[in-house]
């Protein structure tokens, strides 16, 4: 769709001002999808600026996809969690040290249930509370 609000200048200015935010939110959502399905490659292009917004290759592991998205330095501090299986669920993933300086925000927290990304929920709040207890005081 091109020039959706061509005849509506007031609305067009609102849309144009919110495009960067919409692109960033879309990119964030697709990063979560890429981590959930690492065997699928994803490419997103901004046709207006002729730039690549996001690209992932097909990978065999979540860690490889994470490394491609966010860099090897960030992926290098991740450690695999011990896998846990029972008749009701399977638990696996990666975690970093609560003292890792790269992760002082929630920008790199991704949680999934049945390959579906969880947005901010009680689990996020609980994990953040636990991590804050282990972070050194910087004052």
N, C-alpha and C positions, 0 to 999 in steps of 0.2 A: 504494500500500500504506500503510495507516494502522495505527498501534499494533502493529507487527510483533512486538514483545516484550512485549506487554501482560501476559501471564501469567508473565513471567520478569524480575522486578525487577532482579536483579543484572546480567543482560545488557542490560536497557534502559538502566541508568545508564552502562554502557560505551558503548553506541551513542550516547546523547545527548551524551556528552562528546566523541565523535569526529566528530560531525556538522559542526561548523564547519570542521574540517580537510578532511573529505570534500568539502564545498561548495567550498572554496578550490581543491582539486586538480581538481575537475570544471570549475570556472571556468577555470583555467589551461589545461586540455586543450582546452576549447572555444574559448579565445582562439587557440590554435594552429590549430584547424580553421578558424576564421573568417579567419585570415590566409592559410591555404592555399587557401581558396575564397572570395575576397572578393565574388563575385557572388551569394552566398547570405546572406540575413539570418538571424541567430540571436537568439532571445530565450529567456531562462531566468528563471523566477520561483521564489522560495521561498514556497510556499503556506502554510507555517506562520507566517512573519512577514509575509506579503503584501508582499514587496519584490521588486524586479527585481534579479537577481544579475548578469545580463549582457544586453546588447543591441547588435547591430550591424545596420545597414541594408545593403541591397545596394549594392555599390560596383563601379566599373570597375577599381580598382587596389588593390594591397596597401597602398600608402601611405595611401590614404583610410581604409581599414579600421583600420590602425594608429593613425591620428590619432583616429578615433572611440573606439577602445578606451583609448588611453593619453594622449590630449590632443595639441593642436597644438604645444605647446612641445617635446615629445619628438620628434614627427614632423618638426618643423622643422630638427633637426640631422642628419637622415638624408640621405645623398647616394646617388644611384643608382650601382651598379657598372656598368662597361662590360659589355654583354652579350657573351657568347662562344658561338659555335655551331660545332659540327663534326658529323661523321656519328654520333658516339657520344653526345653530350650537349649540353644547352643550359644555360648558366650565366647567372643574372641575380639581382638582389636589391638591397638597400640596406645601407649601412654608415654608421657615424658616426665622427667623429674619435676616436682613442684618448684624446685629452685632454678630450673632452666630459664634464663633471662629472656629467651626468645618468645616465651609464651606468657607474658604478663597480662595479656588480654584474652578475650574469648574468641578472637578472630579465627583461631585454628582449632576450635572445638567442633567436632562432628560426631553425632550420635545417631545410630540407626537401629530400627527394629524391623525385621523382615525386609531389609534393603530399602526401607523408607526413612528418609531423614527426619529427625525430630528437631523441631525448632525449640525455642526457649521453653523449658518445662522444669518441673520440680527436680528432675535428675541433674540438669545443668546447675541449678542453684545449690544442690547438695554437694556436687563435685567441686564447685567453686569455693564453697565454704571449707571443705576439707583441704583443698590446695592452699588457701590463704593461711590456714593454721600452720603449714609447713614452710611458707615463704619467710626468708629472713627479713627482719625489720631493717629498713634503710635510713633510719633517723639517728 
